[in-house]
């Protein structure tokens, strides 16, 4: 990664954080929880920029503008809201599960071959 790309990434992140801080307090709280959730669940796209997170801010800005409460936008089950956002995305959990399945299958094949 070039220095210029790092600088641009930092500028983009600072602008992103400023948008979050401009949201009403209830939206900020829910956004931060969504961000934590997504970082733990690990959709692979999050490592390639902040597109998904910016889309959430767009949605939140629109909801706040319309005078809606944040849970009117996300629904009362915020984790389900997040899961729905990433339902078609590959996550690090998926990659880990595939890795575990592969290792188990390889181990079973080795045991099967030895017992024959």
C-alpha positions in Angstrom: 0.0 0.0 0.0 1.4 3.4 -1.0 1.6 6.3 1.4 -0.9 8.3 -0.6 -3.5 5.4 -0.3 -2.9 5.4 3.5 -3.4 9.1 3.7 -6.6 9.0 1.6 -7.9 6.1 3.7 -7.4 8.1 6.9 -9.2 11.1 5.4 -12.0 8.9 4.3 -12.3 7.4 7.8 -12.2 10.8 9.5 -15.0 12.0 7.3 -16.9 8.8 8.1 -16.4 9.3 11.9 -17.6 13.0 11.5 -20.8 11.8 9.9 -21.4 9.4 12.8 -20.8 12.2 15.3 -23.4 14.3 13.5 -26.1 11.7 14.0 -28.5 12.0 17.0 -27.2 10.2 20.1 -29.5 7.2 19.9 -28.4 6.6 16.3 -24.7 7.0 17.4 -25.2 4.3 20.1 -26.8 1.8 17.7 -24.3 2.6 15.0 -21.4 1.8 17.3 -23.0 -1.5 18.4 -23.6 -2.4 14.7 -20.0 -1.6 14.0 -18.8 -3.8 16.8 -21.1 -6.6 15.7 -19.9 -6.5 12.1 -16.3 -6.4 13.1 -16.8 -9.5 15.3 -18.9 -11.4 12.7 -16.4 -10.4 10.1 -17.9 -9.8 6.7 -14.9 -9.9 4.4 -16.0 -6.7 2.6 -15.2 -4.6 5.7 -11.5 -5.1 5.1 -11.8 -3.5 1.7 -13.1 -0.1 2.8 -16.1 1.3 4.6 -18.8 1.0 2.0 -21.2 -1.1 4.1 -20.7 1.2 7.1 -21.2 4.3 5.0 -24.4 2.8 3.6 -25.7 2.3 7.2 -24.9 6.0 7.9 -26.8 7.0 4.8 -29.8 5.0 6.1 -29.4 6.5 9.5 -29.1 10.1 8.2 -32.3 9.6 6.2 -34.2 8.1 9.2 -33.0 11.0 11.5 -34.0 13.5 8.8 -37.5 12.0 8.7 -37.7 12.2 12.5 -37.8 8.4 13.0 -36.3 6.8 16.1 -33.3 4.5 15.3 -35.2 1.3 16.2 -37.9 2.3 13.7 -35.1 2.2 11.1 -33.4 -1.0 12.2 -36.2 -2.8 14.0 -35.9 -3.9 17.6 -33.5 -6.8 16.8 -30.4 -5.0 15.7 -28.4 -8.2 15.3 -31.0 -9.5 12.9 -30.8 -6.2 11.0 -27.0 -6.7 10.7 -27.4 -10.4 9.7 -29.8 -9.4 7.0 -27.3 -6.8 5.7 -24.6 -9.4 5.3 -26.7 -12.5 4.5 -25.1 -12.8 1.0 -21.6 -11.8 2.1 -18.8 -14.2 2.9 -17.7 -13.8 6.4 -14.6 -14.8 8.3 -16.8 -17.2 10.2 -17.6 -18.9 6.9 -14.0 -19.1 6.0 -13.1 -20.6 9.4 -15.9 -23.1 9.2 -14.8 -24.2 5.7 -11.2 -24.6 7.1 -12.4 -26.7 10.0 -14.6 -28.9 7.7 -11.6 -29.4 5.4 -9.3 -30.4 8.2 -11.9 -32.8 9.7 -12.5 -34.4 6.3 -8.7 -34.8 5.7 -8.3 -36.4 9.2 -11.1 -38.8 8.6 -9.7 -39.8 5.2 -6.3 -40.5 6.8 -7.9 -42.7 9.5 -10.0 -44.5 6.9 -7.0 -45.2 4.8 -4.9 -46.5 7.8 -7.7 -48.9 8.9 -8.2 -50.5 5.5 
